[in-house]
């Protein structure tokens, strides 16, 4: 039984592992946000580290694997992009990118303006919330759907594609660095 279950996860198990790392990082950021709000201050270094994680691990690496490997495979198997789950996921990836850009802009303007502290923490909260809901939709709806419509051949070629994207975007060592970062952040 366990063996079948494992095989069934072939298409998305590496993405689910990424999700675990991302969720851990979001939890850690969430804990910091509470402190930042009450102290009306922001740990600049922590936030820039998180933004680097968001742009590199979450976006280039993880979303890259979904957008360049998984989603095209699912579309070929009849899961629609337009007015379908893939379109929604792509829209949310874009929303996440925009929030990260807004945080970076607000961080540049961060003088002694208390308003900026609040803006930054609120943007961070929006990002955390967006991603948690997004990951739940993928894990609970899109990924199981994908597993059910794809062949072993699809699973093999999609996993090869993930490896290509990962090594092209960040490389294995950098990927591991981010996995460790989520533990220590």
Secondary structure as GFF3:
##gff-version 3
##sequence-region A 1 185
A	DSSP	alpha_helix	2	8	.	.	.	ID=ss1
A	DSSP	alpha_helix	13	39	.	.	.	ID=ss2
A	DSSP	alpha_helix	44	53	.	.	.	ID=ss3
A	DSSP	pi_helix	54	63	.	.	.	ID=ss4
A	DSSP	alpha_helix	64	65	.	.	.	ID=ss5
A	DSSP	pi_helix	66	70	.	.	.	ID=ss6
A	DSSP	alpha_helix	71	76	.	.	.	ID=ss7
A	DSSP	alpha_helix	85	108	.	.	.	ID=ss8
A	DSSP	alpha_helix	114	137	.	.	.	ID=ss9
A	DSSP	pi_helix	138	142	.	.	.	ID=ss10
A	DSSP	alpha_helix	143	149	.	.	.	ID=ss11
A	DSSP	alpha_helix	152	169	.	.	.	ID=ss12
A	DSSP	alpha_helix	172	184	.	.	.	ID=ss13
###
